[in-house]
Amino acid sequence: MDDVWDLIIVGGGPAGSAAALRAKRLRPDARVLLLDKADFPRDKACGDGIAAHGRDELALLGVPDLIDDHRPARHLEVISPGGARVHATVARPNYVVPRMVFDARLVEAARERGVVVRRHNVRALHVQGDRVVLDGTPAADGPRPADDTPAARDGRGSPGLGDGFSGLAARVVIGADGANSVVRRLAGLPPSPERHTAIAVRGYADVPADDDVQFIAMQRDGWPAYAWSFPVGDGTANVGFGMLLPRLRATGLPGRQVLHGRLAELLPHLPARDLRAHHLPLSPGRPRPGAGRVLLAGDAAGLINPLTGEGIYYALLSGRLAGEAAVTAPGDPLRAYRRGLRAALGRHLRTTDLLSRAAQSPGFIDAAIATAARRREVFDLLVDVGLGAGTVPLPLAYAVARRWLSGALTNAR
């Protein structure tokens, strides 16, 4: 069929653009279509932090200098729920680039490499043999739609695909359409459970132009919960506050009141503007990355670090791996994608899952931050686990656990 794309990607954020860039880098002749419901540039509620690991991914995607014009943030300061503090220079600098800028640059880079970019809001998904059809109408004797909404029944695509269908067809579809992924729902995959979902509010505030310290202030009330200030480098900082959704609901108060109020309480010197809330589907340790010829990447796959809420590195990495699987193993892309994710993130995701369980005790985080303040290798490890794909060696885990238990025994006396 002449109108079948090799790959259709739904969502033009970091995961979707990474998938498109990787697919075209590996197979320049591949027909790749990138769909998004918005035009770019567009804002996206996010912490805007791009760790050094994210820059590594940009290099693998062929755009190593994408954010070189932004000033790096070379220092990190963290205050634990109990008041332990660490302030140090990171081994490799991080960057803070507003998503309005970052996402638009990635989409443009994909377009320059031959990816077709269109504004389109996906409403239906059908699987027919060796292809996936988006927004198509099946023939009377064709397969049943994956979704029984009016849009799925009526169809809203372009004619001419044959076999009783209209719409957009591809050999592989990647859903990179965020926390509330339509592709995930249409593929029959469940959303992130509430216990693994966080909610955050993000805004911007004025800071000194030379501020280069990424600051995190944790809060014991409603723990896990923390506020952040990440300087962009232009006299503004991305500021916000986040907590687990069940903890927010347990307050019995309006979400806006809690999120805005705690942000102001923890960062009283940084009055925020342009506040927007967003959900974060935290990784449960073993994400479900798709079904058949439909792959999920980034937030759509629940790939957000449960310790820090970091998601851009996971998005770039998973998008790259999904795009690679789509064009190198189109007959069974999910198997190839799972294999790639397992190799790149398997041990790390199990580590963050275990640590997030331990971190339900604020005393554990107090011990970790206090240890990091005394031992440089622990500080570097925490950064690598929280912002990259690091794991925890047993000796260091033992050192933190020993301090944690010592503090617990002292408090019990």
GIKA-V424520 format. One record per residue. N is the residue number from 1. OMEGA is omega in degrees with one decimal (999 if undefined). D_LAST is the distance of its C-alpha to the last C-alpha in whole Angstrom. Layout:
{{N & OMEGA & D_LAST} {N & OMEGA & D_LAST}}
This chain:
{{1 & -175.7 & 75} {2 & -174.1 & 75} {3 & 177.4 & 73} {4 & 177.1 & 70} {5 & 172.4 & 67} {6 & -176.5 & 65} {7 & 169.0 & 62} {8 & 179.5 & 61} {9 & 179.5 & 58} {10 & -178.6 & 57} {11 & -175.3 & 54} {12 & 175.6 & 55} {13 & -177.6 & 51} {14 & -179.2 & 50} {15 & -178.7 & 50} {16 & 179.4 & 54} {17 & 177.2 & 55} {18 & 178.1 & 53} {19 & -179.3 & 55} {20 & -178.9 & 58} {21 & -178.9 & 58} {22 & -179.9 & 57} {23 & -179.0 & 60} {24 & 178.2 & 63} {25 & -179.5 & 62} {26 & -178.9 & 62} {27 & -177.3 & 65} {28 & -178.9 & 67} {29 & -178.5 & 69} {30 & 176.1 & 67} {31 & -173.9 & 67} {32 & 179.4 & 64} {33 & 179.2 & 64} {34 & -178.0 & 61} {35 & 172.3 & 60} {36 & -178.3 & 58} {37 & -178.4 & 58} {38 & 169.7 & 58} {39 & 178.2 & 60} {40 & 4.8 & 59} {41 & 175.0 & 57} {42 & -178.5 & 55} {43 & 176.1 & 51} {44 & 179.8 & 48} {45 & -172.7 & 45} {46 & 176.0 & 43} {47 & 175.5 & 40} {48 & -176.8 & 43} {49 & 176.5 & 41} {50 & -177.7 & 43} {51 & 178.1 & 41} {52 & 178.5 & 43} {53 & 176.5 & 43} {54 & 177.0 & 45} {55 & 174.7 & 48} {56 & 179.0 & 48} {57 & 178.4 & 49} {58 & 178.0 & 52} {59 & 178.4 & 53} {60 & 180.0 & 54} {61 & 178.1 & 55} {62 & 178.6 & 58} {63 & -173.1 & 57} {64 & -175.6 & 55} {65 & -173.2 & 56} {66 & -176.1 & 55} {67 & -177.4 & 52} {68 & -179.1 & 53} {69 & 176.6 & 54} {70 & -177.3 & 51} {71 & -179.4 & 49} {72 & 172.3 & 45} {73 & -170.5 & 42} {74 & -175.8 & 41} {75 & 178.5 & 37} {76 & 176.0 & 34} {77 & -178.9 & 31} {78 & 173.1 & 28} {79 & -176.3 & 25} {80 & 179.5 & 22} {81 & -179.1 & 21} {82 & 176.2 & 18} {83 & 174.0 & 20} {84 & -173.4 & 20} {85 & 171.2 & 24} {86 & 177.9 & 27} {87 & -176.0 & 30} {88 & 174.1 & 33} {89 & -179.7 & 37} {90 & -178.1 & 37} {91 & 176.2 & 39} {92 & -173.3 & 42} {93 & 173.0 & 42} {94 & 179.1 & 42} {95 & 175.6 & 44} {96 & -176.7 & 44} {97 & 179.5 & 48} {98 & -178.2 & 48} {99 & 174.4 & 49} {100 & -179.3 & 52} {101 & -172.6 & 53} {102 & -177.1 & 52} {103 & -179.3 & 53} {104 & 178.6 & 56} {105 & 178.9 & 57} {106 & 179.0 & 56} {107 & -179.6 & 58} {108 & 177.2 & 61} {109 & 177.7 & 60} {110 & 179.6 & 61} {111 & -179.5 & 64} {112 & -179.9 & 65} {113 & 173.9 & 65} {114 & 176.0 & 67} {115 & 176.2 & 64} {116 & -177.6 & 66} {117 & 179.4 & 64} {118 & 170.8 & 64} {119 & -175.7 & 63} {120 & 179.1 & 62} {121 & -176.9 & 60} {122 & -177.7 & 60} {123 & -176.2 & 60} {124 & -179.4 & 61} {125 & 177.2 & 61} {126 & 174.1 & 63} {127 & 178.1 & 63} {128 & 178.8 & 67} {129 & -176.0 & 67} {130 & 176.7 & 66} {131 & 177.5 & 65} {132 & -178.7 & 63} {133 & 176.9 & 65} {134 & 177.0 & 63} {135 & 179.2 & 65} {136 & 177.7 & 68} {137 & -178.3 & 70} {138 & 172.8 & 70} {139 & -176.1 & 74} {140 & -179.7 & 74} {141 & -179.6 & 74} {142 & -178.6 & 71} {143 & 177.4 & 67} {144 & 178.4 & 65} {145 & 178.1 & 63} {146 & -177.9 & 60} {147 & -174.8 & 59} {148 & 176.1 & 61} {149 & 175.8 & 61} {150 & 179.6 & 64} {151 & 179.4 & 64} {152 & -179.2 & 64} {153 & -174.4 & 67} {154 & -177.6 & 69} {155 & -178.7 & 68} {156 & -178.7 & 68} {157 & 179.1 & 69} {158 & -180.0 & 72} {159 & 170.5 & 75} {160 & -179.5 & 76} {161 & 176.7 & 74} {162 & 177.0 & 76} {163 & 175.2 & 75} {164 & -177.6 & 75} {165 & 161.4 & 72} {166 & -179.3 & 72} {167 & -179.9 & 69} {168 & -176.6 & 67} {169 & 178.3 & 67} {170 & 174.6 & 65} {171 & 177.5 & 64} {172 & 174.2 & 61} {173 & 174.9 & 59} {174 & 174.7 & 55} {175 & 177.7 & 53} {176 & -170.8 & 51} {177 & 165.2 & 51} {178 & -173.6 & 48} {179 & -179.6 & 45} {180 & -172.2 & 47} {181 & 174.0 & 50} {182 & -179.7 & 53} {183 & 178.1 & 54} {184 & -179.4 & 51} {185 & -178.4 & 51} {186 & 177.9 & 55} {187 & 177.2 & 54} {188 & 179.5 & 52} {189 & -175.3 & 49} {190 & 175.0 & 46} {191 & 176.7 & 44} {192 & 178.4 & 40} {193 & -175.3 & 38} {194 & -178.1 & 36} {195 & 177.0 & 33} {196 & -178.6 & 34} {197 & 175.1 & 36} {198 & 175.4 & 35} {199 & -177.0 & 36} {200 & 173.7 & 37} {201 & -175.9 & 39} {202 & 175.5 & 41} {203 & 177.8 & 43} {204 & -179.1 & 44} {205 & 178.1 & 43} {206 & 177.2 & 45} {207 & 175.1 & 43} {208 & -175.3 & 45} {209 & -178.2 & 47} {210 & 179.4 & 46} {211 & 177.6 & 42} {212 & -178.6 & 41} {213 & 170.7 & 38} {214 & -170.4 & 36} {215 & 177.7 & 33} {216 & 178.0 & 31} {217 & -178.4 & 28} {218 & -176.8 & 25} {219 & 179.9 & 24} {220 & -179.6 & 21} {221 & -178.7 & 23} {222 & -177.8 & 25} {223 & 2.2 & 24} {224 & -179.7 & 25} {225 & 177.1 & 27} {226 & 173.6 & 29} {227 & -179.7 & 32} {228 & 170.8 & 34} {229 & -178.1 & 37} {230 & -176.9 & 39} {231 & -179.4 & 42} {232 & -178.7 & 45} {233 & -178.7 & 47} {234 & -177.2 & 50} {235 & 174.9 & 48} {236 & 176.6 & 46} {237 & 170.5 & 43} {238 & -179.2 & 42} {239 & 180.0 & 39} {240 & 178.2 & 37} {241 & 179.5 & 34} {242 & 177.3 & 33} {243 & 177.9 & 31} {244 & -178.2 & 31} {245 & 177.9 & 34} {246 & 179.2 & 32} {247 & 176.8 & 29} {248 & -178.6 & 32} {249 & -179.7 & 34} {250 & 178.2 & 30} {251 & -177.7 & 31} {252 & -177.9 & 34} {253 & 175.7 & 35} {254 & -177.3 & 38} {255 & -179.5 & 38} {256 & -179.2 & 39} {257 & -178.0 & 37} {258 & -174.3 & 34} {259 & 180.0 & 35} {260 & -177.6 & 37} {261 & -178.2 & 35} {262 & 174.6 & 32} {263 & 179.3 & 34} {264 & -179.8 & 35} {265 & -176.4 & 32} {266 & 178.7 & 30} {267 & -175.0 & 34} {268 & -178.6 & 35} {269 & -177.3 & 37} {270 & 178.1 & 39} {271 & -172.0 & 41} {272 & 174.2 & 42} {273 & 178.2 & 45} {274 & -177.8 & 47} {275 & 177.2 & 44} {276 & 179.5 & 44} {277 & 177.1 & 42} {278 & 178.0 & 42} {279 & 178.3 & 40} {280 & 176.1 & 39} {281 & -173.8 & 39} {282 & -179.1 & 36} {283 & 175.9 & 37} {284 & -179.3 & 35} {285 & 178.4 & 36} {286 & -178.0 & 39} {287 & 174.5 & 42} {288 & -169.7 & 45} {289 & 176.6 & 47} {290 & 178.4 & 51} {291 & 178.3 & 53} {292 & -179.0 & 57} {293 & 177.6 & 58} {294 & -179.8 & 56} {295 & 177.4 & 53} {296 & -179.2 & 50} {297 & 177.2 & 48} {298 & -178.3 & 46} {299 & -179.7 & 44} {300 & 178.8 & 47} {301 & -177.1 & 45} {302 & -178.1 & 41} {303 & 173.8 & 41} {304 & -176.8 & 38} {305 & -176.3 & 35} {306 & 178.6 & 32} {307 & -171.8 & 30} {308 & -173.9 & 32} {309 & 179.3 & 35} {310 & -177.4 & 37} {311 & -174.5 & 41} {312 & 177.7 & 44} {313 & 177.0 & 43} {314 & -178.5 & 43} {315 & 179.9 & 46} {316 & -178.9 & 48} {317 & -177.6 & 47} {318 & 176.4 & 48} {319 & 178.2 & 51} {320 & -178.1 & 52} {321 & 178.4 & 51} {322 & 178.2 & 53} {323 & 178.1 & 56} {324 & 180.0 & 56} {325 & -176.1 & 56} {326 & -175.4 & 59} {327 & 179.6 & 61} {328 & 179.7 & 61} {329 & -174.9 & 60} {330 & 178.7 & 62} {331 & 179.1 & 63} {332 & -173.3 & 59} {333 & -176.6 & 57} {334 & 178.5 & 54} {335 & -179.5 & 54} {336 & -179.4 & 54} {337 & 178.1 & 52} {338 & -179.8 & 49} {339 & 178.6 & 50} {340 & 178.2 & 49} {341 & -178.4 & 46} {342 & -179.4 & 45} {343 & -174.7 & 46} {344 & -170.0 & 44} {345 & -172.5 & 41} {346 & -179.6 & 40} {347 & 180.0 & 37} {348 & -178.7 & 36} {349 & 175.4 & 36} {350 & 178.0 & 34} {351 & -177.9 & 32} {352 & 176.9 & 31} {353 & 179.4 & 31} {354 & -179.4 & 28} {355 & 179.4 & 26} {356 & 175.4 & 27} {357 & 177.9 & 25} {358 & -176.6 & 22} {359 & 172.9 & 22} {360 & 172.8 & 22} {361 & 179.1 & 18} {362 & 178.0 & 18} {363 & 177.6 & 15} {364 & 179.1 & 18} {365 & 175.9 & 20} {366 & -179.1 & 18} {367 & -179.2 & 18} {368 & -179.1 & 22} {369 & 178.4 & 23} {370 & 177.7 & 21} {371 & 179.1 & 22} {372 & 179.7 & 25} {373 & -178.4 & 25} {374 & -173.6 & 25} {375 & -175.9 & 27} {376 & -177.5 & 31} {377 & 177.0 & 31} {378 & 176.5 & 28} {379 & 179.8 & 30} {380 & 179.5 & 33} {381 & 179.2 & 32} {382 & 177.5 & 30} {383 & -177.9 & 33} {384 & 178.4 & 35} {385 & -175.3 & 33} {386 & -175.2 & 33} {387 & -177.5 & 36} {388 & -177.6 & 38} {389 & -176.2 & 38} {390 & 173.3 & 36} {391 & -174.5 & 34} {392 & 173.9 & 30} {393 & -176.5 & 31} {394 & -179.8 & 29} {395 & 180.0 & 27} {396 & 175.5 & 26} {397 & 179.2 & 25} {398 & -178.9 & 23} {399 & 179.1 & 22} {400 & -178.9 & 20} {401 & 179.8 & 19} {402 & 178.7 & 17} {403 & 178.4 & 16} {404 & -178.6 & 15} {405 & 178.6 & 13} {406 & 178.0 & 11} {407 & 179.7 & 10} {408 & 178.9 & 9} {409 & 178.3 & 7} {410 & -179.4 & 6} {411 & -178.7 & 6} {412 & -177.8 & 4} {413 & 999 & 0}}
